[in-house]
Each structure stands twice: as C-alpha cells, then as structure tokens.
Amino acid sequence: MHKEKLILILSGQDPQGAIYGICRQIETLLNHAGKKTKFIDLSDPGFPKILTDAIASYEIEFAFSYLGLGAELNWQIEGNSQPVNLWEYHNIPFLKLQGDLPSYFIKKHEPIPKNSVNIYCSLEFAQVQEWYFASSKTSNIINPPIIFDQQPIENIDFKKREQGTLVFLKNGNDPNQLLNMWHINLPPSMTEDLCNIAESLLPSLMRCEPVNIFAYIVHFVSEKMGDASACPDIVRLYSAQLDDYFRRVKSTMLAKSLKKFPVKIIGRNWEHVSEGESVAEFSNDLNFTQHGKAIFEESLGLIDMTANIDLNVHDRFSRAAGNYAYILTNKTSWMQENIPDDDQYTYVFDKDAFESKLEFLLSNKPLVVAQGKRLGEIVNAKIDNQDFVKQLQTTAEKIKFNHAVQKPQLQDYFVW
C-alpha cells in the first residue's frame, strides 16, 4: 500500500518574523498546487516527534528549508553507534532556499546533506557558491520570480491608498562605522585593498550598471596573490565586507533623501540618519508578519532597494505585485527586460534625481496608485507561481533518483 505524499516545510523564528513568514508563504504556494504539507517549527521543543511521525506515516517528496535550517539533523539508528544525517538516511531531498550572498554564512551553503539543493534568486549568488565549493559540488538552481501574498484585485481599496504615503521598509547601517572597523581590525594592506575596490566599483553601482562584484574581487586578489583559490578566506572576507559596504552606502543615500519628505522609514539602525530635523517618520518596529497586510492597505506604496544583484527582484517587489501596489525600486536588468516603462518604477542612486522623483510621486498620489495597479496586472500576467512549484518538484525527483540505492533496470548495456 502506497503512503500519501507529503512535503515538509522547516521553519524557525527570528526577531522580525521573516523566516516564519516566508516559509508560510511558500507553504501557501504548495497548497495552491494541491500539495499536502506539514509545517514544522524547529524552535518548538516537540519538533523531533512531529518530524519522525511524519516520516513514518507519509512518503516525503522533499523537505523545504529557508537558509538550510535543519540540514544537519541527525538520526540514531538501532545497532549503530554513530548517528547519520536524517535526510541522507531516508533519501529525502533537502531543498534550501538561500536568501543572501554565500560569503556571509558560508556553512549554510555547504553540500550538507549530500542530497541537498541550494535555491538562489539570482545567478550572481549561485556563481559565488560554485566558486567556494569547486571541489565538492552540490546542485544549485535559480528560482524564477515568485509573487507572494497574491490578493484578488476586487478586494483592494485603491482609493484608501491615496490617503497614505510611501514607506521605506528596511534596516540601515552606517558605512563610516564599517570603514572604521576595517582600519582598526584589519592589516593596513587589506584595508587599502577594500578601499581601492570600493572606489573602483561604487560609481557604477550607484548608476545601477550591471557589475559582477565577486568576479572583480577574484580577479583583484589573483592580481595581488596569484591564484585566488589559494586564499579563499581573503576572497570571502573582501566579498562580504564590500557587499555590506555597498548596501550601507546606497541605503544611507536613500534614507538621507527620504528624511526630507513626509514618508515612513521603518527599520532598525538608522541612528546615523535619523538624528536632527526630519520630515520623515522613523520607526524601528519592523516585523514581517505584522507589516504585510497593513502596509499595502494603508500606504501609497513602497520604496525598495534590492541586494547587490541585477538579475532578479526583491521579495518586497513580489509582495507589492501580489497586492497590486506601487513600488519604487532601483534600476536592474530584470526590470528593464520585464517591465514596460520601467522608469516609472525605478531609480538610480543619484540624490537630486531621486528627490525629484519623490517630489513628483508624493504630489501625484492618484497616479501612483494607478501605476501600482498597472504593475500588479503586468507582473501577475507574466509570472506563474506554479513554475516555481514545478521546479521544486522536478528537482526533488531528480535528486531522490540520483541518491537512491536501488536504480531501475534499463537496457542490458546500461550499468549503474
């Protein structure tokens, strides 16, 4: 008798609720595709029994994890003194949705378990993982854009949005503080390297030109040290520090401009911007779950800033599109290739141009709401979330087949 199929969704808790919220949204996409799921919060002390009961009672298609939570869970086998990896022992494909540059938390991107798959939002991130783990390969896939929090358009009160303002929903950090840390903690030559790379790349990044930061760093280190793969820790240090620095510079520029307008800036670590006179309202009460629905019901729209990638969009864009809401994001190749009249929804990191656009948007609220509605129509017509679900399912099938002990018998001449 065949067991009923089940997909495990492995979540955890974080202060802003992002992990839990994203995992719930992925579960919703799977449920809409007719998939049976089991949501398991790994911060719940009772999760081991819930997990083992599910594995005993169902055929597990795959386990889905955000940031690799649960990848190293061990299973104690009777008669074996050494525990084994739970997912490898049961050959349950382990799909890891990775939300950021591998240079930060490199262990999350390791080929653990052996039957795992990293899911990246952009080729730029996958290329970084592949460089670090060139000698121990794992499967990486690039997910198509996903529309989160899809709402029926007839349920949306577009007039109410005209009473609201723009919201910048992002944590900040001081770039000068990071520079000081380099000078205090790193050898002078390495601080000099970081400053030279930043000086070379920052003008292009502020203009939102496609720049492969990691490839530039690998080439730079090779020029200094020979083969960069001989000193991967230096490459990773430079990659993480510069990625952080560029984000800080760009977000600080935005916040300093936004400070002059009657908008909301919601996020932590804006002390280097919020001091002194401000027209904008600052709040550090950033929570993924609480802000989801209220933001789109009551706000004119969102100001967004992607990570340092050019080939995909941020999940804030995806949630805005699902709510037929306006979003202003930085210019990328993805936006140019996929959104007609993308200039209506994009900016470059130029203070005067950005402030001019803000002034126009806040003075033309009905137009902004209409543009948001139009953006939602474009994106909802273009993106089918079931493409993402199908990608998960077909990838898991191949991984399970690849790691299965028993293989099907084919032609006589084909030997496993």
Secondary structure, DSSP 8 states (H G I E B T S, - for coil): ----EEEEEEE---TTSHHHHHHHHHHHHHHHTT--EEEEETTSTTHHHHHHHHHHHSEEEEEEEETTTTTT-EE--TT-SS-EEHHHHTT--EEEEE-S-TTTSGGGGS--STTEEEEESSHHHHHHHHHHTTTS--EEEE------S---GGG--HHHHTTS-EEEE-----HHHHHHHHHHHS-HHHHHHHHHHHHHHHHHHHTT----HHHHHHHHHHHHHS-GGG-HHHHHHHHHHHHHHHHHHHHHHHHHHHTTSS-EEE-S--HHHHSS--SSEEE----HHHHHHHHHHH-SEEE----S-SSS--HHHHHHHHTT-EEEEE--HHHHHHSTTGGGGEE-S-HHHHHHHHHHHHH-HHHHHHHHHHHHHHHHHH--HHHHHHHHHHHHHHHHHHH-SS-----TT---
